[in-house]
């Protein structure tokens, strides 16, 4: 969950959806966007400046599995950012 600079909006995130919630009326979802990804959102945050405070960014964490020449499988973790 990420809260904007004013403390009135929260961004909820997961593998399938991003949701914007007004914290003054948390029972109502302002906007819900479906994501087509098999990877979880690792983190999200709002822009801390007042002039661009309506913008947010999130990073998707995924695992890349590699098979090396000697037959050993290795997990390589990486991060992919979106904004």
Residue pairs with C-beta under 8 A, 6 or more apart in sequence:
1 10
1 11
1 12
1 13
2 10
2 11
2 13
2 44
2 45
2 46
2 56
3 9
3 10
3 11
3 23
3 46
4 10
4 11
4 46
4 53
4 54
4 56
5 46
5 47
5 48
5 49
5 50
5 53
6 53
7 23
8 22
8 23
8 24
9 20
9 21
9 22
9 23
9 30
9 46
10 20
10 21
10 23
10 26
11 18
11 19
11 20
11 21
11 44
11 46
11 56
11 58
12 18
12 19
12 20
12 21
13 19
13 41
13 44
13 58
14 40
14 41
15 35
15 37
15 38
15 39
15 40
15 41
16 34
16 35
16 37
17 32
17 33
17 34
17 35
18 32
18 33
18 35
18 41
18 44
18 58
19 29
19 31
19 32
19 33
20 29
20 30
20 31
20 32
21 28
21 29
21 30
22 28
22 30
35 41
37 60
39 60
39 61
39 62
39 80
40 60
40 61
41 58
41 59
41 60
41 61
42 58
42 59
42 60
42 61
42 79
43 58
43 59
44 56
44 57
44 58
44 59
45 56
45 57
45 58
46 53
46 55
46 56
47 53
47 54
47 55
47 56
47 57
55 83
56 83
57 81
57 82
57 83
58 81
58 82
58 83
59 79
59 80
59 81
59 82
60 79
60 80
60 81
60 82
61 77
61 78
61 79
61 80
62 77
62 78
62 79
62 80
63 75
63 76
63 77
63 78
64 75
64 76
64 77
64 78
65 73
65 74
65 75
65 76
66 73
66 74
66 75
66 76
67 73
67 74
68 74
